Amino acid sequence: QVQLVESGGGLVQAGGSLRLSCAASGRSFSSYAMGWFRQAPGKVREPVAAINWSGGSTYYADSVKGRFTISRDNAKNTVYLQMNNLKPEDTAVYYCAVGLSYVRAQSRPDSWGQGTQVTVSS
């Protein structure tokens, strides 16, 4: 089973940027699709972005298109989420996730990280 550890969350003003990282254990990282989800207080967890095993295909939720970029470095077993022009409504706990397929990484991941808090002040 893949173990995931997120980092890079924090407090930022509206319009600012953060880069989240997710380090994965295991030798099969390059064969998995990866995703980022978020959960705001009182709301359901929602998909934010996903990337296939090679990085050649990406998915973004409409709410983050043009502002967030997902990428991966298979040599470092790490997936990133670059978040620009952050808004207060982006405030949430962000979770990294593994999917056995690209579709699952967008909707029903197979494994989760512990989450990292992102807070955007107005």
N, C-alpha and C positions, 0 to 999 in steps of 0.2 A: 504494500500500500504506500502511496506517495504521501509524504508529510510536507505541509506547506507552512511557511512562516512569512507573514507580511510585515512590512516596515514602511516608513515614510509619511505616515499620517501626522496630523498636527492642526494647529490653529493658523488660519490665514485670512487676510482681509479680502473682501469681494474684489474681483478683478485679478487676484493673485494666482500663483501657480504652485502645484505640488507634484512630486513624482512618487508614486507608490511602487514598491518592489515586492516581489513574491519569490522567495527562494524555495526550491523543491528538492527533496531528497530522492534518491533512487536513480538507477541507471537508465530508466525508460522514459525520462522526461521528454525527449525529442519525439516520442511517438504519441504523446497526448495533446489533445486540444486543451486550451486554458481559457478561463473566463474570470471576469470581475463582476461582482454583484455588490449591491449596497442595501442597507436597511436603515431607514430613518425612524425615529421614535414614533410608535403607534402605527407604523405602516408595514406592509409586507415587504419581504426581501425581493428586490427586482434586479434583472440583468442590466449591466452597464455596457460591457464590451466582451468580445470573445475573439480568439485567434486560433487558427488551425495549427497543426503540428509544424508546418514549415514556415509559417508567418505569411504565406501567400494569400490567405483569406482572412478578412476581419469583419466583425459585426459591431455595430454601435446602436444603442438605444437612441431614439429620436432626440431625447432631451439633452444628449451630450455630443451629438454629431457636430463636427467642426471645432470642438473645444477639447475633447479627450482623444488620446492616441494610445492604442495598445500595441506593444511590441514584445519580442522575446529574444533571448540569447540562449540558444540550446547548449552552447559550450559552457555557459555558466549556470545552466539549470534555473534560469530566472526569467520571469515575465514582469513587464513594467506597465504602469498606467500613468501616462503624462497627462496632467489635468491643468488646462489653462483657462483663463477668464472665469475663474470659479465664482459661483453664485451662492447666496445663502441657502437656496433650496438644494444644493449639493451636499449639505451637511448630513452625514450618515456614518454608520460603521461600514467600511468597505471590506469585502471578503474576496479572497482569491479562491479559485476552484479549478478542479481538474475534471475534464470530460473524456470518456473513452471514445467519443466522437465529437465532431465540431458542433453538431446539433445539440448533443447533451451538454456541452460546455456553455451553451446559450440558455438552457432551460432547466435541465435536471442533472446537475453535476454529480460526479461519483465520489468526490472528496472535497472537503472545505478546509480553509485555513481558520485561524482563530479570530481574524478581523483586526482592523486598525481604524481608529477614529479620525474622521476628517470634519473639522468645524470651520465654517466660513462665516465671518462676521460682516455685518452690513455697515 
